[in-house]
């Protein structure tokens, strides 16, 4: 580390990057809220001290030199690091007045993120959350590298040595066409009933697909050779008569849109995933993230627990809380067993 004074200031670097972006000294001066002569003088002084020509300019044009292009890219890195340093200081005072980068897996984001983001904006109006959607292993890598501050995912997955807070339990349900024999019973389904049944699951890279596949393996079900990349694709295949599938309860409201499909709960307690918020050990944001996890848990949809076996549920018969759930979607009836 060099502890000697540097020959340039962050302000000079801002001037240079502004000119490089706009290719105009006048417009760069306006963008930086300084006079054009002052900006030109500062850039010329930096070029003199560093003995480098950054810009070629005449009365009609401004262009970067080859050395200037390299210098500008390095200047951008320094300015981004300076911004991050200020953000770190602000978050040290009030972590809910800055920016948090939170990862989320694809089997959660489309089903809860719109409502969750809205709830967090109301609870923390000065907090900016940047959501990053990716598969579990990619989010874990991003978390360890510092690219994100936390991740919303299933805790049953391989997530390494991280701090965690449980948000909610998300039970699996069985989804099949109305005429499927598995839908003839009104009692909650048992894993043994899947013996020999063809089950459609997500590809292994999705943590839900891997967990569903393990559940089916223990139930001695037959996994279909097709591996979907999204729950929407899997549901379309099942609606077309190709096997049955498992869905997390969170996804049913959005995915089960066809009147031809039926939903049946599982009796098995292991047919569930645990949604949680995770972050790096010893993170300075830990207290704030625990508080955020509590807010997430409070914003999580409440699962309808009344006895709905064998009934075709109409949205008008449910409470407002229940309508948020899995029972109905756009006033279409879904038979829940």
N, C-alpha and C positions, 0 to 999 in steps of 0.2 A: 504494500500500500504506500502510495506517495503522499507524504504529509507536507510537502512544500506548496506554497501558494501557486494557484494556476494562473496562466497568462490570459484567461478569458473568463467571462461571467456567464451565468445562465441566460441573462437578458440578451447578450450578444448572440448566443446560440439560437434563441427565439427569433431574433431578427433574421438570421441566416436561413433558418428553416422556413420562415414566412416568405422570404424572397424566392427560395427554391420552389415552394409550392405555387406561388402566384406569378413567378417570372416577371415581376414588376416591383421596382423600389417604391413607387408611389402607393400602389395598393397594399404592399406589405407594411408601409408606414401607417396607413389608415387602419389596417388590421391590428397593429400593435399600439395604436393610439399615441404615436409620436410623430414629430415632423420628419419629412423625408431627408433633409440635410443631416439631422441628428442620427437617423438610422444608417445613412450612407457612411457617415464619419465613423461610427462604431464598427461597422463591417470592415472598412478600410484599415482601421487600427488593428483589428484582429488578424487580418491578412498580413499586415506588416510584421506583427509580433511573431506570428507562426511561420512567416516566410512561405506562404502558400497562396496561390491564386485560386479563389473559390468560384468567382463569376467572371465570365466574359461579357462585357456590356459596351454598348455604344448608344447613340441617340435613338435607335429603333428597336433594339432587342436586348434581352438578358438571357444568358445561357450558363449552365453549369459546366465547369471544366471536369476532366476525368478525375482529378484529385478532389475536386469540389463535391462530386457525387458521393465518393466514399466518406468525406468529412460530414456531409449532411446526414447520411444514414447513421453515422456514429453519434451525431448531435441529437438525432431523434431518440436514440436509446437513452442518452443521458437525460433528456427532458422528460421522457416517460418515467424514468427512475425517480426523478425529482418530484413528479406528480404523485407517484406511489408513496414517496416518503411523506409528503404532506397529508395524503389520505390516511396513512398509518398513524400520524400524529392526531388527526381529527378523530379517528376511531378510538384512540386511546382515551379521549375525553368523553365522547358519546358515540359508541359503536352503531347506534341507530340513526346517525345523521350522515353517514357516509354510504359506501357501496359494499354490498356483499355479493360474491359470486357463488351461486349454489347450483350444483349439478342435480339432475333428476333423470330417472330411467324412463324409457319409452312406454312401459306398461303402467306408469303412474301419470305422466305429464298430460296426455290428452284428456284424461278422465277427471282430474282434480285441479290441475294447475290454473285454469282460468278463475275458478272460485277461490283457490288459495291465494293467488296473486292479489286479487281484489281485497280479500280479508287482511292480508299483510299491509297493503297500502293504507287501509283504514286504521289499523293498529299502530303503524309506524310511518306516519306521513312524510318524515324527513329521510327515510331509508330508501335507497335505490337497490333493488335486487336484480342482478343479471342472471337469468336462468340459462343453464347449459344442459341440453338434452343429449344423453349418450348412454351406451351400454355400461353395465356395472364395472367391468374390468377397466374400461377407459376412464370412468369417473374416479376410480380408486387411484389410478396412475396420476390423473390431474390433481387429485387431492394431495398426494404425497409430494408432487413437484411444486405445489403452491399455486397452480393455475386457478384453482377454485378454493373457496374457504370451507365449504361443507357440501354434502351430497344427500339427497333424499332417495332412499333405495330400500330393497328388501334385506333385512339383517341375516336371513338364512344363507345368503350368498357368501362367497369367499371375499371378504373385504379387508382382511388384515387386522393389524393391531391399531384400532382407532377408538376414539371416544364416541359414545352413542347415546341417543335418547329415543325411546320407543314413542312413536306417534299413534299407531293404531294396529289392531289385528285386522287382516283382510282375508276372510274365509274364501276358499274356492267353492264354486258351484259347478254342477254338471249341466251342460247345454247339449240338446239333441233335438232333432225334428219331432214334431208332435206325435207321429205314429211309431216312434221308436219304443220297443218293449221296456226300456229302462224308464220311460216316462209314464208307464201304466201304474206304478206304485205311488202311493201318497206319502209314505214314510221317508225320512231323510235317507239318502243313498249311503250304502256302505262300500268300502273299497273292494270287497270281494265280488260285488256285482259287476265290476269291470273286467273280470277274468275272461280273457279271450276276445274282448271288445276292441275294435279299432279306434284308437284315440289320436286325434290330431293335436300336435303341440308345436310350439315355437322352436326355432333353431336353438342349439345349445348355448350360443353366445348370449342369449337373453337369460337372465337369472330365473325368470318365471318359467321359461321353457324347460330349463334344466331341472327346476324343482318339480314341475308337473310331470316330467319324464320319470323322475325318481319315484314319485307317488304311484305312477302307472306301473312301473317295474315291480314294486312291492305288491301291487294288486294283481300282477300277472296279466295285465292288459297288453294288447298288441299295438305298438307304436307304428303309425303309418310312415312310410318311407319319405313322404313329403314333409319338409320342415318349413313352416312359414316364417316370414320376417316381420309380420305384424299380426296382432290379434284380429284385425279387420279381415285379413286374408283367410285366416283360420275359420272364422265364423262364416264367411262366404262359402267355403268348402263344405262345412257342416250343413248349412242351409241348402246346399245343392245335393245333399244326400251322402256325403263322404264322411262316414264315421260320426263320432261325438267329440266333444272337447271339454276342457276345464277352463273356466274363466275366474279371475279374481272378482269378487263382488263389486269392487270399485268400477269395473269396466262394463258391467252388464247394462246399465242404463243407456250407455252410448252404443254398445255393440249389438245388443239383441233387439233389433228393430223389426224383424220379420214376425208376422203372426204365426208362421209355420214352426217357430222354434219354442221350446219349453225349457224352463230352468228348474233344477232340483238341487236342494241343499245336500250337503254331506253330513253324515253323522260323525265321521272320523275327525277327531280333534287335530290330527296332524295335517289335515287338508286346509292349510292356512299359511299365509305369509305375514311377516311382521314388518310393517313399514316403519322406518326410523330415519332420524337425521344423524349423520356421522361427520366427524371432523378430526383433524390431526391431534394427536396427544400433545399436551402442553401448549396448545394454541392460546394466544392471548385473548382470543374471541370466545373462549369457552363459556364464560358467564352469559354473554349475549346470545350465544347459540342455544344454550339451555332454555333461556327465556323465549327465544324464537320457536323452539321445539314445542314448548307449552302452548304457544299461540297456534301453532299448526295443529296440535292435537285437538284444541278447542274448535278449530275450523273444519275438522274432518267430518264428513257426512255421517250422521247417526244411522246405524243399521236397523231396519224394521225387524222387530223381534216377535211380533204377534203371529199367531198360528194362521198361515195362509195356504196351508196344504190343499191342493186340489181345486183352488179357486182361480178364476180369471179376474185379475185385478183391474179396476177402472180407476183412473187418476182422481175422479171426483169422490171416491170413497175413502181416500187416504188423507192423513194430516199433511200439512205443508212440509213438515220435517221429513215424513216418509216419502213424499213425492221427489225429494232430492236424490233418492236412492236408486235401487235397482229395479223397482217394480214396473215402472212405466217409462216410455220414451215417446214424446210428441203425441200423447193420447192414444198410443197403440197399446193394446192389451197384451200382457206377457203372462202366461200361466206359470205360477210359481208353486212348486210342489215341496 
